[in-house]
Structure formats: C-alpha cells, structure tokens
C-alpha cells in the first residue's frame, strides 16, 4: 500500500508554495493535538526546497508544535472528561493510562522523550494536562525536545541537499512504515508495562 510516497509528493509541492511556512505551522500545531501525520513530512521537503532556511523552518515547526502541545495540554487539563470518549474510540485508552503512569514516575523526562521521538506526541500533550503536570516544565521540555528533533531533521536534509532527494523519495515508503512500526511498538510496549 503506497501511503507515504504520495503524501511526500504533495508536501514537496506545498514546500515551494509562497504560503508553505503557514502550512508547516498549521500542520505542526494540529499534529500535537490530533493530526496523525508527523510534521517531518512537511518540514523535510521545505528544508530541501530552501536549504538556507532550514533553521527558520525547524524553529517554526518547534514553536508551533509547542503551541499545539499547550492546546492539547489544556484539553487534558480542562476537558479530559469530554475527550475521554474520543481517546477510547481511537483505541488510545490503554496507552493514555500508561502515559499517565509514566508522568507520575518520570515527570518532565517523559515529556522530553515524547517530544523528541516519533511516538505519538498528541497523546502525551493531553495526558500531561490530565495528569496536571506543571505547565512551565511541560512547555520547556516540549520546546527542547521538539527543537532538537526538527533541527536534526531539517539540518540533515538541508546538508544532504538535492543529492539525497532521490534516495529520500525512493525509500520514503520504507521509512514511513518503519516509523509507523516503531510507533506501534512503543504503544504495545507501554501498554504491556502499564
């Protein structure tokens, strides 16, 4: 099933558009709340299309991701009862409960790891609010983790430039499904521990 290749091609077309930074900011914000497609799918083609702007794009993605994270936090903090049916419906209840346990044990470190790795950040933002994690450590850990992740992605793509684009396009399906498998593995692992 070809999923990530067409998605990458669409984002590659958007990357050259004059409103591409707005698209990136929007995708990065909603990805931290509910959107299933990672920000990297938009960020990588933009860094490739405009390598001199890679740092700006990475920081835009990081800041807007944290804004989305704070919205997710507020949903968890103020509206967990209203959001709980959605969490159950999409099959994240066990994962959500496991994440809450992780917050109790590891605090800010769990937020940093969630922000940096490809595990579903949106679940952690909502769970952070529901667990009443202090907002400042939540935001700082999110900003540091997201900044490091997006700087790494954009920097590598900008550094590799056009010479890596054919390889990126050729292996995007494999990379996408590997990342999806890692996410699924993380969910299963967390549920088994919970």
C-alpha positions as CSV (number, residue, x, y, z in Angstrom):
1,X,0.0,0.0,0.0
2,X,1.5,3.3,-1.1
3,X,0.8,5.9,1.5
4,X,3.9,7.9,2.3
5,X,5.1,8.4,-1.2
6,X,2.1,10.3,-2.4
7,X,2.0,12.2,0.9
8,X,5.6,13.2,0.5
9,X,5.0,14.3,-3.2
10,X,2.1,16.5,-2.0
11,X,4.2,18.1,0.7
12,X,7.1,18.5,-1.8
13,X,4.7,20.5,-4.0
14,X,3.5,22.6,-1.0
15,X,7.1,23.2,0.1
16,X,7.6,25.5,-2.9
17,X,4.4,27.5,-2.3
18,X,4.6,31.0,-1.1
19,X,2.4,30.1,1.9
20,X,4.5,27.0,2.8
21,X,5.5,28.4,6.2
22,X,1.9,28.8,7.1
23,X,1.2,25.2,6.0
24,X,4.1,24.0,8.1
25,X,3.0,25.9,11.2
26,X,-0.6,24.7,10.8
27,X,0.4,21.0,10.4
28,X,2.8,21.3,13.2
29,X,0.2,22.7,15.5
30,X,-2.6,20.2,14.8
31,X,-0.1,17.3,14.8
32,X,0.4,18.0,18.5
33,X,-3.3,17.8,19.2
34,X,-4.9,15.2,16.9
35,X,-3.4,15.0,13.4
36,X,-1.8,11.6,12.6
37,X,0.8,12.7,10.1
38,X,4.1,13.9,11.6
39,X,5.4,17.4,10.9
40,X,8.6,15.9,9.4
41,X,6.7,15.1,6.3
42,X,6.3,18.8,5.5
43,X,9.5,20.0,7.2
44,X,11.9,17.8,5.2
45,X,10.7,18.9,1.7
46,X,10.7,22.5,2.8
47,X,14.3,22.2,4.0
48,X,15.2,20.5,0.8
49,X,13.5,23.2,-1.4
50,X,15.1,26.1,0.6
51,X,18.2,24.8,2.4
52,X,19.3,28.2,3.6
53,X,16.0,28.5,5.6
54,X,16.3,25.1,7.3
55,X,16.9,26.6,10.8
56,X,14.0,29.0,10.5
57,X,11.7,26.2,9.3
58,X,12.8,23.9,12.1
59,X,12.2,26.6,14.8
60,X,8.8,27.5,13.3
61,X,7.8,23.8,13.4
62,X,9.1,23.5,17.0
63,X,7.3,26.7,18.3
64,X,4.0,25.9,16.6
65,X,4.3,22.3,17.8
66,X,4.6,23.5,21.4
67,X,1.6,25.8,20.8
68,X,-0.4,22.8,19.7
69,X,1.0,20.9,22.7
70,X,-0.3,23.6,25.1
71,X,-3.7,23.3,23.4
72,X,-3.6,19.5,23.9
73,X,-2.5,20.1,27.5
74,X,-5.5,22.4,28.0
75,X,-7.8,19.8,26.6
76,X,-6.4,17.3,29.0
77,X,-6.4,19.6,31.9
78,X,-9.9,21.2,31.4
79,X,-11.8,18.8,29.3
80,X,-10.5,15.3,30.0
81,X,-14.0,14.0,30.7
82,X,-15.2,15.3,27.3
83,X,-12.1,14.0,25.4
84,X,-12.1,10.6,27.1
85,X,-14.7,9.1,24.7
86,X,-12.6,10.1,21.7
87,X,-9.5,8.6,23.3
88,X,-11.4,5.3,23.9
89,X,-12.9,5.4,20.3
90,X,-9.5,5.7,18.6
91,X,-8.0,2.9,20.8
92,X,-5.7,5.1,22.8
93,X,-7.2,4.4,26.3
94,X,-4.6,1.8,27.4
95,X,-1.8,4.0,26.0
96,X,-3.2,7.0,27.7
97,X,-3.4,5.3,31.1
98,X,0.1,4.0,30.7
99,X,1.3,7.5,29.8
100,X,-0.3,8.9,33.0
101,X,1.6,6.3,35.0
102,X,4.8,7.4,33.2
103,X,4.1,11.1,34.2
104,X,3.8,10.1,37.8
105,X,7.1,8.3,37.7
106,X,9.3,10.3,35.4
107,X,7.7,13.8,35.2
108,X,9.4,16.2,32.8
109,X,11.7,13.5,31.3
110,X,8.8,11.6,29.7
111,X,7.7,14.9,28.0
112,X,11.2,15.4,26.6
113,X,11.3,11.9,25.2
114,X,7.8,12.2,23.7
115,X,8.8,15.5,22.1
116,X,12.0,14.1,20.5
117,X,11.0,10.6,19.4
118,X,8.4,9.5,16.8
119,X,5.9,8.2,19.4
120,X,2.5,9.9,19.3
121,X,3.2,13.4,20.9
122,X,-0.5,14.3,20.9
123,X,-1.3,11.6,23.5
124,X,1.4,12.9,25.8
125,X,0.2,16.5,25.5
126,X,-3.3,15.6,26.5
127,X,-2.1,13.2,29.2
128,X,0.3,15.9,30.6
129,X,-2.7,18.2,31.1
130,X,-4.9,15.4,32.5
131,X,-2.1,14.5,34.9
132,X,-1.9,18.2,35.9
133,X,1.8,18.3,35.1
134,X,3.1,21.9,35.8
135,X,2.7,23.9,32.6
136,X,6.2,25.5,32.6
137,X,8.2,22.3,32.8
138,X,5.8,20.8,30.3
139,X,6.4,23.6,27.8
140,X,10.2,23.8,28.3
141,X,10.6,20.0,27.9
142,X,8.4,20.1,24.8
143,X,10.3,23.0,23.3
144,X,13.7,21.5,23.9
145,X,12.6,18.0,22.6
146,X,10.8,19.4,19.5
147,X,13.5,21.9,18.7
148,X,16.2,19.1,18.8
149,X,14.1,16.8,16.7
150,X,13.2,19.3,14.0
151,X,16.7,20.9,13.9
152,X,18.1,17.4,13.3
153,X,15.6,16.6,10.5
154,X,15.8,19.9,8.7
155,X,19.6,20.2,9.2
156,X,20.3,16.8,7.8
157,X,18.0,17.3,4.8
158,X,19.5,20.8,4.1
159,X,23.0,19.4,4.4
160,X,22.3,16.5,2.2
161,X,20.6,18.7,-0.4
162,X,19.5,17.6,-3.8
163,X,21.9,14.6,-3.7
164,X,19.7,12.9,-1.0
165,X,16.3,13.8,-2.5
166,X,16.2,10.8,-4.9
167,X,17.2,8.5,-2.1
168,X,14.6,10.1,0.3
169,X,11.9,9.7,-2.3
170,X,12.9,6.1,-3.1
171,X,12.9,5.0,0.5
172,X,10.1,7.2,1.9
173,X,7.6,4.3,1.9
174,X,10.1,2.1,3.8
175,X,11.0,4.9,6.2
176,X,7.3,5.8,6.8
177,X,6.3,2.2,7.5
178,X,9.3,1.7,9.8
179,X,8.4,4.8,11.8
180,X,4.8,3.6,11.9
181,X,6.1,0.2,13.2
182,X,8.2,2.0,15.8
183,X,5.1,4.0,17.0
184,X,3.0,0.8,17.1
185,X,5.8,-1.0,19.0
186,X,6.1,1.9,21.5
187,X,2.3,1.8,22.1
188,X,2.4,-2.0,22.6
189,X,5.4,-1.8,24.9
190,X,3.9,1.0,27.0
191,X,0.6,-1.0,27.3
192,X,2.4,-4.1,28.3
193,X,4.2,-2.2,31.1
194,X,1.0,-0.4,32.2
